Amino acid sequence: MSEFLYVEKYRPHKIEDCILPDRLKKVFQEYVTEGNIPNLMLTGTAGCGKTTVAKAMCEEIGCNFLFINSSDERGIDMLRTKIKGYASTVSLTGGRKVIILDEADYLTPEAQAGLRGAIEEFSENCSFIFTCNFKARLIDALHSRCSVVDFALKGDEKAKMAAQMFKRLSVILKEEGITYDKDVLGKIVQRYFPDYRRTLNELQRYSTSGNIDAGVLSQVESVRKLDDLIKALKDKDFSTMRKWVVNNSDIDQSRIFRSIYDNLCVYLKPESVPMAVVTLAKYQYQAAFVADQELNLVACLTELMVECEVK
């Protein structure tokens, strides 16, 4: 099934082919050239290439690696069985083994504490790579045992990375025999950048007809009717606010939080803006691990409704 997904079919297998700023590509290429991957913590927003880089380094070096999705296997049992069983044996290729803990910010505190000891216990045989969206959720003991690499883009890098993404997507569409309008493709990149994974997934969805043209722009998600939400907050209208949340449930919550944040000064009285910023930051952080995303967003908007004054 994965071979039919663009994100897997076109996943780079070499660092040279990864969409990265030169400064980061140089760091990872040095690890590959040396043939030795240290303990790493790769941090950054969703879809920016952390997992791809981790796998590409291992594949390019040719070392054995174990991949664990920590959002599915997050407890101490995973450490006791999978990790210790794998790390305690010698690599068949004779080199160091690598364990990739993807989405490591979902690991339980107990599992994180156990990994601290595992890193030291198997240091002669195995390296660990942690990928995470929120590095603050990982304990200090893991930070101190890893080289932390932040994938956040600097100001002058964003345009270059967007251009690289556009070029890569153009190649993929040609490979798949899909015709496309360059302006439309540019708008799709602009909408989802820097989430390369999301961009590619959405592009595959839009391309089912064999053509990417202006007709797909109506499908490109946007936060709908923000004015209606603000009016509901002003009127203390919980029912309308909740309906707004349901109507926007197909949109990534980080985009909703960002849209509200970008318009705070437009809709709120100046004295309410600081409180709103703190509230949005709190609930956006919680959104990474809560079980019910809708409830989390409704709770956030309810707090804004009660605590903030709308113009």
VMD Tcl script that draws the C-alpha trace (Angstrom):
set ca {
  {0.00 0.00 0.00}
  {2.78 2.45 0.94}
  {4.25 2.31 -2.59}
  {1.08 3.98 -3.88}
  {1.53 6.93 -1.51}
  {3.64 9.72 -2.96}
  {5.23 10.42 0.44}
  {6.71 6.91 0.50}
  {7.25 6.39 -3.23}
  {9.27 9.60 -3.51}
  {10.90 9.62 -0.07}
  {14.61 10.55 -0.52}
  {17.14 7.87 0.39}
  {20.18 10.15 0.41}
  {20.83 13.35 2.36}
  {21.80 15.09 -0.86}
  {18.23 14.62 -2.12}
  {16.49 15.90 1.02}
  {14.86 19.34 0.99}
  {16.98 21.09 3.60}
  {18.85 24.37 4.14}
  {22.53 24.06 3.22}
  {23.63 24.47 6.84}
  {21.58 21.42 7.95}
  {22.42 19.34 4.90}
  {26.12 19.92 5.64}
  {25.73 18.61 9.21}
  {23.95 15.43 8.18}
  {26.24 14.84 5.20}
  {29.24 14.92 7.53}
  {27.70 12.15 9.64}
  {27.20 10.08 6.48}
  {30.72 10.73 5.23}
  {32.18 9.71 8.58}
  {29.91 6.65 8.64}
  {29.00 7.38 12.23}
  {25.67 8.75 13.49}
  {25.77 10.16 17.04}
  {22.79 10.31 19.38}
  {20.52 12.93 17.82}
  {17.36 14.83 18.70}
  {15.74 16.19 15.53}
  {13.09 18.78 16.33}
  {10.76 20.83 14.18}
  {7.22 21.21 12.89}
  {5.27 18.32 11.39}
  {6.24 17.26 7.88}
  {9.51 19.20 7.70}
  {11.66 16.13 6.98}
  {12.92 14.88 10.35}
  {11.97 11.23 9.83}
  {13.14 11.26 6.21}
  {16.56 12.57 7.26}
  {16.90 9.96 10.01}
  {16.10 7.11 7.61}
  {18.18 8.55 4.77}
  {21.31 8.72 6.93}
  {20.92 5.07 7.98}
  {20.19 3.90 4.44}
  {23.06 5.85 2.92}
  {25.55 4.54 5.47}
  {24.09 1.04 5.19}
  {23.64 0.50 8.92}
  {20.94 -1.60 10.55}
  {18.18 0.46 12.15}
  {15.02 -0.14 14.13}
  {12.14 2.27 13.54}
  {9.60 2.81 16.33}
  {6.56 5.09 16.09}
  {6.38 6.42 19.62}
  {2.83 7.67 19.22}
  {1.80 3.99 18.97}
  {4.41 2.44 21.27}
  {5.02 4.99 23.99}
  {5.35 3.04 27.24}
  {8.04 1.26 29.22}
  {7.15 -2.15 27.73}
  {8.48 -1.00 24.37}
  {11.83 -0.25 26.02}
  {11.99 -3.58 27.84}
  {11.18 -5.68 24.79}
  {11.93 -4.06 21.44}
  {14.74 -1.66 22.27}
  {16.78 -3.77 24.67}
  {16.32 -6.87 22.53}
  {17.55 -5.05 19.44}
  {20.34 -2.97 20.99}
  {21.90 -5.86 22.91}
  {22.76 -7.84 19.75}
  {25.61 -7.20 17.31}
  {24.89 -5.78 13.87}
  {25.12 -8.29 11.02}
  {26.98 -5.69 8.93}
  {29.55 -5.13 11.66}
  {28.81 -1.43 12.21}
  {26.80 0.44 14.81}
  {23.06 -0.03 15.02}
  {20.61 2.85 15.12}
  {17.24 3.12 16.84}
  {14.87 5.79 15.46}
  {12.19 6.85 17.92}
  {9.76 8.81 15.77}
  {7.41 11.30 17.47}
  {9.37 10.81 20.68}
  {7.47 13.63 22.40}
  {4.65 11.08 22.88}
  {6.83 8.86 25.08}
  {5.67 8.51 28.67}
  {7.88 10.01 31.41}
  {8.65 6.48 32.60}
  {9.80 5.42 29.14}
  {11.93 8.56 28.78}
  {13.62 7.90 32.11}
  {14.33 4.33 31.04}
  {15.81 5.47 27.73}
  {18.30 7.62 29.59}
  {19.84 4.46 31.00}
  {19.55 2.55 27.69}
  {21.53 5.22 25.83}
  {24.42 4.74 28.25}
  {24.09 0.96 28.51}
  {24.28 0.39 24.75}
  {26.56 3.30 23.83}
  {29.23 0.98 22.41}
  {26.83 -0.70 20.01}
  {23.91 1.58 19.26}
  {22.97 5.20 18.52}
  {19.57 6.74 19.16}
  {17.73 9.26 16.99}
  {14.71 11.01 18.52}
  {12.37 13.01 16.29}
  {9.86 15.36 17.90}
  {7.64 18.35 17.24}
  {7.94 19.66 20.79}
  {11.41 19.14 22.28}
  {10.30 20.65 25.60}
  {8.26 17.50 26.22}
  {11.45 15.42 26.37}
  {13.30 15.30 29.68}
  {16.57 17.19 30.17}
  {18.46 13.91 30.58}
  {17.70 13.01 26.96}
  {18.62 16.49 25.72}
  {22.00 16.27 27.43}
  {22.76 12.91 25.83}
  {21.97 14.02 22.27}
  {23.05 16.57 19.73}
  {19.92 18.68 19.19}
  {19.24 19.76 15.60}
  {16.40 22.24 15.09}
  {14.75 22.18 11.65}
  {13.23 25.66 12.08}
  {13.92 27.77 9.00}
  {15.61 31.14 9.22}
  {14.10 34.10 7.40}
  {16.23 33.95 4.27}
  {15.86 30.17 3.97}
  {12.07 30.02 3.64}
  {11.85 31.25 0.06}
  {14.67 28.91 -1.01}
  {13.03 25.88 0.60}
  {9.64 26.74 -0.92}
  {11.31 26.96 -4.33}
  {12.96 23.58 -3.79}
  {9.62 22.11 -2.77}
  {7.96 23.53 -5.91}
  {10.70 22.06 -8.10}
  {10.46 18.62 -6.45}
  {6.68 18.53 -6.77}
  {6.93 19.49 -10.44}
  {9.22 16.53 -11.05}
  {6.84 14.18 -9.21}
  {3.81 15.36 -11.19}
  {5.67 14.87 -14.48}
  {6.76 11.41 -13.34}
  {3.13 10.55 -12.57}
  {1.93 11.91 -15.92}
  {-0.18 14.63 -14.31}
  {-0.57 17.99 -16.05}
  {-0.51 21.07 -13.84}
  {-0.86 24.82 -13.81}
  {2.30 26.38 -12.33}
  {0.37 29.16 -10.59}
  {-1.99 26.66 -8.96}
  {0.90 24.47 -7.83}
  {2.54 27.56 -6.37}
  {-0.59 28.36 -4.37}
  {-0.73 24.80 -3.03}
  {2.90 25.04 -1.91}
  {2.22 28.41 -0.31}
  {-0.80 27.00 1.55}
  {0.96 24.07 3.21}
  {4.63 25.12 3.37}
  {6.80 24.08 5.21}
  {4.87 20.81 5.76}
  {6.26 18.82 2.84}
  {4.43 15.63 3.83}
  {1.06 17.39 4.02}
  {1.71 19.17 0.72}
  {2.49 15.91 -1.06}
  {-0.51 14.12 0.46}
  {-2.86 16.92 -0.57}
  {-1.32 17.09 -4.04}
  {-1.93 13.38 -4.53}
  {-5.54 13.86 -3.46}
  {-6.05 16.78 -5.85}
  {-4.45 14.91 -8.77}
  {-6.92 12.02 -8.97}
  {-8.41 13.55 -12.13}
  {-4.99 13.63 -13.78}
  {-4.84 17.41 -13.83}
  {-3.95 20.15 -11.33}
  {-5.72 23.31 -12.41}
  {-7.67 26.24 -10.99}
  {-10.57 23.90 -10.22}
  {-8.72 22.34 -7.29}
  {-8.23 25.66 -5.50}
  {-11.74 25.40 -4.09}
  {-10.59 22.21 -2.36}
  {-7.54 23.83 -0.76}
  {-8.51 24.24 2.83}
  {-8.83 27.59 4.52}
  {-10.23 28.65 7.85}
  {-13.83 29.41 6.99}
  {-15.78 32.47 8.14}
  {-13.54 33.69 10.94}
  {-15.82 36.72 11.27}
  {-18.66 34.38 12.30}
  {-16.52 32.91 15.05}
  {-15.53 36.32 16.40}
  {-19.18 37.42 16.45}
  {-20.09 34.27 18.39}
  {-17.34 35.03 20.92}
  {-18.54 38.60 21.29}
  {-22.17 37.52 21.76}
  {-21.17 34.73 24.17}
  {-22.99 32.38 21.80}
  {-21.62 28.94 22.70}
  {-23.89 27.04 20.31}
  {-22.80 29.02 17.24}
  {-19.16 28.81 18.30}
  {-19.36 25.03 18.58}
  {-21.03 24.76 15.16}
  {-18.16 26.82 13.73}
  {-15.67 24.34 15.21}
  {-17.53 21.40 13.67}
  {-17.67 23.13 10.28}
  {-13.90 23.59 10.39}
  {-13.12 20.13 11.76}
  {-11.41 19.07 8.51}
  {-8.76 21.76 8.94}
  {-5.52 21.15 10.80}
  {-5.88 22.76 14.22}
  {-2.47 24.40 14.11}
  {-3.75 26.37 11.11}
  {-6.87 27.42 13.04}
  {-4.83 28.57 16.02}
  {-2.50 30.47 13.71}
  {-5.36 32.15 11.85}
  {-6.91 33.35 15.10}
  {-3.52 34.51 16.41}
  {-2.77 36.48 13.21}
  {-6.04 38.42 13.62}
  {-6.03 39.10 17.38}
  {-5.21 42.77 17.02}
  {-7.95 43.17 14.45}
  {-10.74 41.67 16.51}
  {-9.80 42.11 20.18}
  {-9.41 45.15 22.38}
  {-5.70 45.83 23.03}
  {-5.88 44.91 26.72}
  {-7.21 41.45 25.82}
  {-4.51 40.51 23.33}
  {-1.85 39.30 25.85}
  {-4.34 36.99 27.57}
  {-5.47 35.64 24.19}
  {-1.89 34.89 23.12}
  {-1.21 32.92 26.30}
  {-4.50 31.02 25.94}
  {-3.86 30.11 22.30}
  {-0.32 28.96 23.08}
  {-1.56 26.76 25.93}
  {-4.21 24.99 23.90}
  {-2.06 24.64 20.78}
  {0.53 22.87 22.92}
  {-2.14 20.58 24.37}
  {-3.43 19.79 20.86}
  {-0.31 17.70 20.25}
  {-1.40 14.99 22.65}
  {-5.06 15.36 23.73}
  {-7.47 12.56 22.79}
  {-10.31 14.83 21.60}
  {-9.17 17.64 19.31}
  {-12.65 19.15 18.98}
  {-13.09 19.37 22.74}
  {-9.66 21.00 23.11}
  {-10.50 23.69 20.54}
  {-13.94 24.33 22.04}
  {-12.34 24.69 25.48}
  {-9.85 27.20 24.07}
  {-12.56 29.29 22.41}
  {-14.72 29.15 25.52}
  {-11.84 30.57 27.56}
  {-11.36 33.33 24.98}
  {-15.11 34.01 25.11}
  {-15.04 34.43 28.89}
  {-11.71 36.20 29.37}
  {-11.34 38.48 26.34}
  {-13.20 41.53 25.06}
  {-14.05 41.71 21.38}
  {-14.12 45.10 19.66}
}
mol new
graphics top color blue
foreach p $ca { graphics top sphere $p radius 0.5 }
foreach p [lrange $ca 0 end-1] q [lrange $ca 1 end] { graphics top cylinder $p $q radius 0.2 }
display resetview
